[in-house]
Amino acid sequence: MKKFISLLSLVLLVFSGYTQDTTIAFEKFGSIPVGWTVTPSGSWDLDYSLYQSDSSSICGYVPNLPGDSTVLMSPYYDFRNYSYVFLRFNQICKVVGTDICKIYIQENHTGARWRELPTSVYQGINPSAYQNARFSQMSYPNWIPNDSLAIPTYAWWRTELFDLTNEASYAQVRFKFVIKRGNGSATHFAYGWLIDDFELIASQYEIKPPLMEDL
């Protein structure tokens, strides 16, 4: 009987561990979070008109000159004790298709290069939204891709999910959101790239992808 109870306790312990996950970061962008940087200054700013869970989101603007970039960069996050890692955030990307909105990751060691998050790690509801490892107003029909000057509404918010297990597990990594201006004419008049509820979820054990809703 004692052996049976001990075995049952072990099974329950393993099962409970299997389903546990930890929120490493959850940034609501009610302000620019400590440790986050914007380059050049003012190219990403708080947006008090469109947000999901606080009083504002953060919005990146398309540069005025072709070839220029704007960058929102996070601090390093520590996943050295975790086997599985997910990134989830809400967004509206009202940027024309000739401009480039990408997400990059970099490990914390000498010589580490920035790597774009590949399409293979994208777990969003609509796989075609992240074609060529980038977002734009072409990602979703309700972002009105044929009118670059259309103003976003709350109905435009979308939740995105990335499985970063092969990109970030057992490592310290940071992220950057980059908008690079293409050669299109007057594309900098588009609204920009709105980000809210940046969340990093990790676990020592395999977890199901965090639940998502198509907002």
Sequence and secondary structure as in RCSB ss.txt:
>XXXX:A:sequence
MKKFISLLSLVLLVFSGYTQDTTIAFEKFGSIPVGWTVTPSGSWDLDYSLYQSDSSSICGYVPNLPGDSTVLMSP
YYDFRNYSYVFLRFNQICKVVGTDICKIYIQENHTGARWRELPTSVYQGINPSAYQNARFSQMSYPNWIPNDSLA
IPTYAWWRTELFDLTNEASYAQVRFKFVIKRGNGSATHFAYGWLIDDFELIASQYEIKPPLMEDL
>XXXX:A:secstr
 HHHHHHHHHHHHHHHHHH  EEEEEE  SS  TT EEESTTSEEEESSS SSSS EEEE   SSTT EEEEE  
 EE TT SEEEEEEEEEEE  TTSEEEEEEEESSTT   EE  GGGB  SSGGGGGGG B TTS GGG TT TT 
   GGG EEEEEE HHHHTTSEEEEEEEEE  S TTGGGS EEEEEEEEEEEESS          
